[in-house]
Amino acid sequence: GGVRPEPLLVLKVVDPSGVVIEENSVKRTRVLDEGTAYIVTSLLRSVFAPQGTAAGLETFLGNRPVAGKTGTTDGQREAWFVGYTRDLACSVYVGWDNREKALPGTGAAVAGPIWAAFMGDAHRGLPVRDWDIPQNVTWAAVCSETGLLAGPTCYPRHYEVFRKDAMPPVDMTNHFTVPGWLRSILLPDLFRGWALPGNREDLEETEEGRGKAPYVYPVEAPVPGP
């Protein structure tokens, strides 16, 4: 990852007798660090996740790892889908020459199926290959509430990839979840929120944080009583 190949139309020309008339090689230039390229690919793979803008298109490629990005201009006048695997990159554009009409859908709905159908056929017979993990990156558990590395009480949590020289700090706040039947008794609305360790005051609930299951309180402070 992170290497840019120069466009090349002709790799080799061979005459009927097998004599090579012309042969060219692809010039490759590194433009991104391997670790950074791997992280970008990891982000673009989420486009195909159930909540992603291209959810469902990955079924055309079976279990093959794939990354991509949808694109739609204002008014749905133009649509793109750009995606790639370890073996092939492909871009599909759908639109009018003069942008005179709106398209019937977004990039995922209009350009995406064309891309997926082509990529499915183009990879037929090729081995399934994932991207190699560079030595300067690592996967780590992350607190889904704060985005920091998961501490011992962080739940729910998920995994993300980081450069080893740019890891976030560990979340050492004291997370806990209060059952709904007990929440109204122990946690009045005024105190539904979160606070950092060492902060003696509970933060008031905000619209942004309203309804979130985990509640965080200072490690030193007891849970507010009735």
N, C-alpha and C positions, 0 to 999 in steps of 0.2 A: 504494500500500500504506500501511497504518497509519491509514486513515480509517474511522470507524464510522458507517454510515448508520442513522438511526433507523427502526425498523419502521414500515411504512406499508401499510395494507390497500387503499386506494383512491387511484389516481393521477388518474383522470379519469372523469367521468360525462357522456355525450353522449346527448341525446334523438334520436328518429328523424329529426328534421329537421336534425340536425347542430349544434344549439345546445349549447354546453358548459354544463352545469348546475353541475358542481363540478370543480375541478382543484387538485391538491396537488403539492407538490414535496418531495423527500426532503431532510431535514436531515442534513448530514454534519459530523462533528466529528473532527479529527485527534487520535488517542490515542497514536500511536507515531511516532517519527521514521522517515522513509522508509527510511533505511539499515538501521535496526534491524528494520523490518518485512520488508525484503528478505532479511536474514540468517535470520530466523525461517522465512520461506517456503523458503529454501534448505535448512534443516534438515529441514523437513517433507516436502520433495520426496524425501529419502532414504528415507522410509517405503516408497516404491515401487521402490527399488533391489533388485537380486537378493537381498541379505541383509536387506532390510527386512521388517517384519511384514505389509505389504500387497503383497508382490511378486506380480506377475501381474495385479493388478486394473487396472493402467494400460492393458492391452491393449483394454479396452472403449472407451477414448477415443483409440485410435490413437497418433499421435505428439504429442498435445496435452500441454503442460506441466501438471502437476497436483501438488498438495500435500495432505497429509492426516494423520490420526492415528487409530489404532485405540484401543479402550477396552474393558476387560473387568473386571467386579467379581469379588470373591472367590467362589469356587465356581461361576463362570460363570453367575451368576443374571441378569446384565444385560450387554448388549453394545452398543457404539456404533461408528459410523464417521463421522467428520467430515472433509470434504475440500472443496477449492475449486480453481477455475481463475481466469483473468483475468476471466471472464464470470459465473460462478455459484458460489455456496456452497451446500452441502447437508449435512444431518446425518440419520443414520438410527439409530433406537433399536430394539432387539429385547429383549423381556423380558415377564415375567408381571406383572399388576397387583400382586400381593402377594408376588412373588419366591419363590413356593412351589416352583418346579421349576428344575432346572439346565438350561441351554441345551446343545445338542449341540456347541458349539464356541465359539471366542473371537470377539472383535469382527471380526477380519479374515475369519473363516470364515462368520459368521452375518450380520452387518450389512454387511460389505464388498461382497459380490456384489450386494445390493439397491442400495446406493449406486452402484456402478459401472454397473449396467444402466440406472438412471435417468439418470445423468450422460451416458452414451453417447447415449441418445435425446435428451436435452435440448440437447445441443451439435450435433446433426445440422444441417448447413447453415451453422454458424457458422465464421468464419475461425479458424485456429489462431493464438493469440497467446501470446507469452511475456511474463514480467514485465520491465519496463524496469529497467535497472541504474541506481540513483541515483548522483549525482555524488560522494557522500561514502563510497562503498564501492568495493572493488576485489578482484579475484580474484588469488591468489598461490599459488605452489608451496610446499608444506609438507612437511617431513621426516616420513615416516610413523612413524618411531621416536620422535621427541621432541615432535612437534607444533609445533615452531618453524619459522620461515621456512627453506626449504631452502638450505643452503650449497652450495659447489661439489662436495662429496663426499657429499652426502645422497642415498642411494638405498636403497629405493624412495621415491618422492615422489608426492604427489597434490595436487589443487587445492582450496582452500577460499576462502570470501569473508570479508573483514574490513572493518570501518570504517577509513578512512584515518587517523583520529586514535587508533586503538587497535591498531596492528599489533604482533605479537609480534617479539622480536628474531630475528636470523639465527643459525641453528645453525652455529657455527664449529668443532664437534668434528670430528675426523679419522675419518670412517667408511671402512671397507673390509670386503669379504667374502672369507673364506678358503675355497677349495674344500674339499669334505669330505675328500678323500684326504690333503690337507695339514694339515687342522685338528688331527688327533690328534697330529701331530708338532710343529707350531709352537705350538699352544695347548692346554696341559694343562688338564684340567677346572677346576683351581683358578683359572685366569686367564681363563676364558671369561666375559666381562662387558664393562663399558665404563668409561671414565674421561674426565674433562673435560680440555681442554688446560691444561697447567700443573700438573696433579695427577701427581705422580711415582709414585703407587702404583696398580696395577691393582686394580679392585674384584673381590671374589670373586663367583663365579657364585651367583645366587639362584634359587629355584624359579620366581619370577615371570619372570625373564629367560632361563631355560633353553631352549635350542633355537632361539632367534632367530638368523636368518642374519647380520645386520650386527653387527660387533664394533667397538667404539670404543676407541682408545688415545690417550694423550697425544701431541700433535704432536711434542714434543721427544723422546719415548721410542721406542726401537727395538721392533720386534715381538719378544716373548719367544722365545728360542731353546729348543732341546731341553734 
